[in-house]
């Protein structure tokens, strides 16, 4: 296999490798580092006996991601305020066009699911990602992790039970979510408190992630009254120089990017149930917004 061919093969599978690494780590920069390390190992390896490059590359990427995850989990223990994944632009979620399969991938990369995955062990998370998001058979996952198939099945069962118990049951209706996002923006910009309140579920939650590096709530805010008044007050005070807004797809769903001049200031994403906003995610940690550069 020539160097050029090796590059072509790797680039063909890069979207899948990035999808695996990001779901494992919840951080774009860390996922990119892992994929780059996978490339270095691939380009320097003896590939003469490699019959299935995708499986070989996913195995390398998964093992590197497990090692990286063990490091970043200890780093998160000192995180200031609620933690949310770094927003990941997913226009065509991992280049999968089929609607049903795309929906599965979108769900596995959602902010709500990734927050739950943070509480899994690295091995449980790897099994969940490979099995639930990418449909790998247990035998192949066992080979990837160098574990027995029975051990992998046990890990999968524990991970699935944990995620099912903790994952919020949000509807995934792209048109409805987009409509509510646009109405939420209009009400906030116009200072329409009544309009804001009409969009919120009674038990709505607002989760803000600043990492202590910008202004955002250091605790989760709950109830329509508290969340509505917080959003109303924050919009009224402003704080963004020369604000503008863009809609884009991150983590498998429509989101609102707030710009200060031409620099990303924050990401807002809504989870929706029965036509009402059930959760508002706000990411304002500037270190998590560096990949969201305005065109």
Secondary structure, 3 states (H helix, E strand, C coil): CCHHHHHHHHHHHHHHHHHHHHHHHCCHHHHHHHHHHHHHHHHHCCCCCCCCHHHHHHHHHHHHHHHHHHHHHHHHCCCCCCCCCCCCECCCHHHCCCHHHHHHHHHHCCHHHHHHHCCCCHHHHHHHHHHHHCCCCHHHHHHHHCCCHHHHHHHHHHHHHHHHHHCCCCECCHHHHHHHHHHHHHHHHHCCHHHHHHHEEEEEEEEEECCCCCCCCCCCEECHHHHHHHHHHHHHHCCCCCEEEEEEEECCEEEEEEEECCEEEEEEEEEEECCEEEEEEEECCHHHCCCCCCC
